[in-house]
Amino acid sequence: MKVLLLLLIISIPFALRAQEKKAILVQNAYYPRTGKEEEVFQWRLHASDVRVKLGLPKGRVLKKINGNGGPYVLWVCEYPSLEAREKDVALLDQSEEFKKVQEHMGTLIEKFERVVWEINE
């Protein structure tokens, strides 16, 4: 029993570290104001270019081609870990250029949603 308890106590930090290192996918969903669909798409492409200039992953921009409801534009980006995403966000928060991109996007959309997914392969 003592050995089992000791093994459990020893394994907890390893399990937590493994959980922290799981790859993630961030999905941003953009719901444009009426008539602003193409501008939202183009502005999201521009935001991705700004990310590249900052040395960050570009991600992928997806544009809806059919269907009703839901977002019109998605941005998705994979990260090796949640920690990597947090570093990414810290760099974005320091960028005046990216802040301007976010401010302008705010004038084009009615709604924004972000979901972070854990990747299990």
C-alpha positions in Angstrom: 0.0 0.0 0.0 2.8 2.4 0.9 4.5 1.7 -2.4 1.3 2.3 -4.4 0.8 5.6 -2.6 4.4 6.6 -3.2 4.1 5.8 -6.9 0.9 7.8 -7.1 2.5 10.8 -5.4 5.6 10.6 -7.7 3.4 10.3 -10.9 1.3 13.4 -10.3 3.9 16.0 -11.3 4.6 13.9 -14.5 0.9 13.7 -15.3 0.5 17.4 -14.8 3.5 18.2 -17.0 2.3 15.9 -19.7 -1.1 17.7 -19.6 0.6 21.1 -19.9 2.5 20.0 -23.0 -0.4 18.8 -25.0 -0.8 20.5 -28.3 -3.8 22.9 -28.7 -5.8 24.5 -31.4 -7.2 28.0 -31.1 -10.3 28.8 -33.1 -11.5 32.4 -33.4 -14.9 32.9 -35.0 -15.9 36.2 -36.5 -19.5 37.2 -37.1 -19.5 40.3 -39.4 -21.9 43.1 -39.4 -24.3 43.0 -42.4 -22.4 43.9 -45.6 -19.0 43.6 -43.9 -18.3 39.9 -44.7 -15.6 40.4 -47.3 -13.9 43.2 -45.3 -13.8 41.0 -42.2 -12.2 38.2 -44.3 -9.6 40.6 -45.7 -8.9 42.2 -42.4 -8.3 38.8 -40.8 -5.8 38.0 -43.6 -4.1 41.3 -42.7 -4.0 40.3 -39.0 -2.3 37.1 -39.9 0.3 39.0 -41.9 1.0 41.2 -38.9 1.5 38.1 -36.8 4.1 36.9 -39.2 5.9 40.2 -39.0 6.0 39.7 -35.2 7.6 36.3 -35.7 4.4 34.4 -34.7 2.6 31.6 -36.6 0.3 32.8 -39.3 -2.5 30.4 -38.6 -5.1 29.6 -41.2 -8.0 31.8 -42.3 -11.2 30.1 -43.4 -14.0 31.8 -45.2 -17.5 30.3 -45.3 -18.7 29.3 -48.8 -22.1 28.0 -47.9 -24.6 27.5 -45.1 -26.7 29.9 -42.9 -25.9 31.1 -39.5 -22.7 30.8 -37.5 -19.5 32.7 -38.1 -18.4 33.8 -41.6 -14.6 33.8 -41.0 -12.6 31.4 -38.8 -8.9 31.8 -37.8 -7.3 28.6 -36.5 -3.8 28.0 -35.2 -2.1 25.1 -33.7 0.4 25.5 -30.8 2.6 22.8 -29.3 1.3 23.7 -25.8 -0.9 26.1 -23.9 2.3 27.8 -22.6 3.3 28.5 -26.3 -0.1 30.2 -26.8 0.4 32.3 -23.7 3.7 33.5 -25.0 2.1 34.3 -28.3 -0.6 36.4 -26.6 2.0 38.2 -24.5 3.8 39.3 -27.7 0.5 40.4 -29.3 -0.4 42.5 -26.3 2.9 44.4 -26.7 2.3 45.2 -30.4 0.7 48.5 -31.2 0.2 47.4 -34.8 -1.8 44.4 -33.7 -3.8 46.4 -31.2 -4.9 48.7 -34.2 -5.9 45.6 -36.1 -8.0 44.4 -33.2 -9.6 47.8 -32.8 -10.6 48.0 -36.5 -11.9 44.5 -36.5 -14.1 45.5 -33.6 -15.9 48.0 -35.9 -16.6 45.3 -38.5 -18.1 42.5 -36.4 -21.2 41.9 -34.3 -19.8 39.0 -32.4 -16.5 37.3 -31.7 -15.9 33.9 -30.1 -12.7 32.0 -29.2 -12.5 28.3 -28.4 -9.3 26.5 -27.4 -9.2 22.8 -28.2 -6.9 20.1 -26.9 -5.4 18.0 -29.7 -5.4 14.3 -29.0 -3.6 12.2 -31.6 
